Each structure stands twice: as C-alpha cells, then as structure tokens.
Amino acid sequence: MNTILSNFRTYQHETRNILSENEIMDLSPTSEFVLLYTEETDYDKLIKEIFEPIDMIFPEEGHEFLTNFFSEVIVIQIVFL
C-alpha cells in the first residue's frame, strides 16, 4: 500500500487533472494512474485490500441479490395507442 501511495504522490506532481488535484486516486483498470504507475500484481493486491473489508459488510443474500439483479436482462415494452 505504501508503494501505491508514493506512486500516487509522484503522479500528482507530474499530472494535473481534477482528480489528482483533489487527492482522488482513480483506481479504474484503464485510468492513466493505474496504467502508468502500478504493476498488475500491486493493483490486484490493492483492490483486494481496499474492497475485501467492504465486501464483508454486506450479507451474502444482499450480494446474491445484487449479482442476480444486474445480471438480468430487462426489457421495456412501449405500447403506442
């Protein structure tokens, strides 16, 4: 985690954008920061370290519901009279 934080500090000094200026670390897989300053193994560890505790907050039923809900294909039918 310390490596990623020092990499982020370097990124902040080298790059100016609204996220880095507000000390927000964009951890999306295709972000400039992730692509330029993280190794894949570090990124995987970081994501796991950050999100595993959050995942533990939600009961398994909630996780299952959300997974099923977002996996469904929703069809909206519009009927013209």
Secondary structure, DSSP 8 states (H G I E B T S, - for coil): -HHHHHHHHHHHHH---HHHHTT----STTSHHHHHH--HHHHHHHHHHHHHHHHHHS-HHHHHHHHHHHHS---------
